[in-house]
Amino acid sequence: MTSEQLRMLAALMEIELEFLEECVRCGAVCLEEQPESGPELTPAQLARLRRLQRLCRSLDIDVFAGCIIVDLLDRMDELQSELQRRRGRDESSFGSAGAPPD
């Protein structure tokens, strides 16, 4: 990926070029090359970059530390969703009275 492509992508995403370059260098984001349009980000990658940028600015940390935090937050979200799913399944197995079946 050329520096011009990164510059254009940073401008389109409204993210600082230096931040995007560091994210690519650290492996925080993997830009997919498209034959005609150049590098692209998925909506999930863009959301991750924006979350990472907010954390790095707010906590005054580098991209690598921010990636660790974002990974942990993502994992916590996954576990919370799984817990809610399991709780919903368990409640439905007890019937409408909320007590275990006889």
N, C-alpha and C positions, 0 to 999 in steps of 0.2 A: 504494500500500500504506500502510495507516495505521500509526501508531506502536503501536497496540494489537495489531495483527496481528503486527508484528515482535516485540513483547514476548512474545506467546504462542509464537511460533515459536522464539525464543531459549530460552525455558523448556523447551519440548519437546525441543529439541536439546541442552540443557545447555551452551549457549554464551552468553557474556556478551553482553548486549544492545548495548553500545557497539561491540563487535567486529563483530557482525552488521551493525549500521548502517553501519559503516565499509566492510565488505566490499561491501555493496549500493551505497554511494556510489561506491566505486572501480571498480565493475564486476567485482569478483572473483567474484561469484556473481549469477546472474540468476534471480530467483524467479518461478516461473510461477503466475499467478493461476488458481485453480480456482473456478468459479462458486459452488459451495456451501461448499467447505471453506476458501477463502482461499488464501494462498500456499503452495506446496509445493516441496520439494527432491527431486531424484532421488537415489538412493543414491550415484551418482558425485559429485554436487555436495556431498552431506553428507561423503563421504570427503575431498574436496578441502578443504572448510572445516575439518575436523578436522586435516588435515595442515598447512594454513596456520596454524591457531591454534597448533599445537605449535611450528612454526618461529618464529613471531613471538614466542612466549613464551621459547623456548630461546635465541634469538639476540638478543632485545630489539630487534626491528626493527619498522617499521610495516607495514601491510597491503600497501601498494604494493610495497615491497621483497620482502615474503614472496611475493607473486604472481609476481614475476619468478623467484624461486628455485623455486617449485612448478612453474611452466611449464617451466623448464629440467630439473627432475627428471622431469617427465612425458615430456618429449621424450627424455631419456636412456633411460627405461624402454622407450619405443617403439623406439628404435634398437637397444637390447639385444635385444628380442624379435625384431626383423627380422634381426639378425645371427645369432641362434640358429636362426631358421627357415631362413635361407640356408645355414648350416653343415650343418644336418640334410639339406637337399636336396642339397648338394654331396657329402656322405658317402654318401648312398644312390645317387648316380649313379656312384660308383666301384666299386660291387659289394661283396661281402662281404669281399674280400681287402684293401680299403682302398687299392688302387692303381688308377690310371686304366685304363680298358679299352684293349686294343690296337687 
